[in-house]
Amino acid sequence: MSIIPKTMSGIQLTGHGGPEVLQYNNSIPVPTPMPNDVLIKVYAAGVNNTDINTRTAWYSKNNSNSEDAGWAGTALTFPRTQGADVCGVIVAVGNNVSENRIGERVIIEPCLREANSQELESPWYYGSECDGGFAEYTVVAAKHAYKVNSSLSNIELASFPCSYSTAENMLSRANVSAQDIVLISGASGGVGSAAIQLAKARGAYVIAITSASKKQQVLALGANRVLSRDMDLIQALGENSINVVIDLVAGEQWPQFLTLLKPGSRYAVAGAIGGASVELDIRTLYLKDLSFYGCTVLAPNIFQNLVDYISQGKIKPIVAHTFPLEEINTAQETFLQKQHAGKIVLKVSS
């Protein structure tokens, strides 16, 4: 039985702002699991847009006002330990959880429907509305800690939870099948690279949009065709040529996506790294009978699907860089440069 310390090291978000609001602290109290919780020793945690968006108050729709700057549109409580992509081992359990779970290697479902041993009226995001995995130990409801049987390393497993569950959710909501031609924006990022693999697993024909320098990396993931992000998509593909758009970028190119979609087709979005405000000609939406899906909250089966894909070896991790936890600022700076393909992961514990 492992000895659990009273304090731990971790990164605490002390407010909204730049990298300076992330503070390394080696005397954070180790959390105590509530009755329905498990305590996890964290070995690795991935870096995400969500972490940075929360830090900078990007989610606020009121001029970065802290009152609505959380992922759920509410205020955050500081200090907050971020980190939604977690791989670790269960070292203790609450009174309502079987002790047989101690010793399980797990990844955490980041979209939470239970916290503090209570069902939530509105979902939380791990590391936003509650403390996450940028620390040596973390707690989460047992239902959100999924056992993984895999030969992959902790670093590799930590690359999966957020990106791959987001991608799986988008593809599921848009009902992607082998009959579809799927266009994926931001295809070299964590969610984009996951979406390529998961769409190919469904048998779809995948067209990926990325920078010219990352073309070969994206083709290696399984994309059938790769387009440069500065290309005229209408000229390259033609109007009414796509069944599904999986969008992570939005921005100025966005109106082209609707022109590309065939009548009766589907558009799913879970990101806006190219710009959150877009121009919509509402006539295109209704005259083409398009279906729009905003994808955030995971359906109950999505994360289990992901765990099954991992266990069956149907998807592979794409880890671009690894940093120690205390170098989180360097990791996030590297992430924001967008010169990598795949995920950036922090090593939390040995």
Secondary structure, 3 states (H helix, E strand, C coil): CCCCCCEEEEEEECCCCCHHHEEEEEEEECCCCCCCEEEEEEEEEECCHHHHHHHCCCCCCCCCCHHHCCCCCCCCCCCECCCCEEEEEEEEECCCCCHHHCCCEEEECCEEEEECCEEEEEEEEECCCECCCCECEEEEEHHHEEECCCCCCHHHHCCCHHHHHHHHHHHHHCCCCCCCEEEECCCCCHHHHHHHHHHHHCCCEEEEEECHHHHHHHHHCCCCEEEECCCCHHHHHCCCCEEEEEECCCCCCHHHHHHHEEEEEEEEECCCCCCCCCCCCHHHHHHCCCEEEECCCCCCCHHHHHHHHHHCCCCCCCEEEEEEHHHHHHHHHHHHHCCCCCEEEEECCC
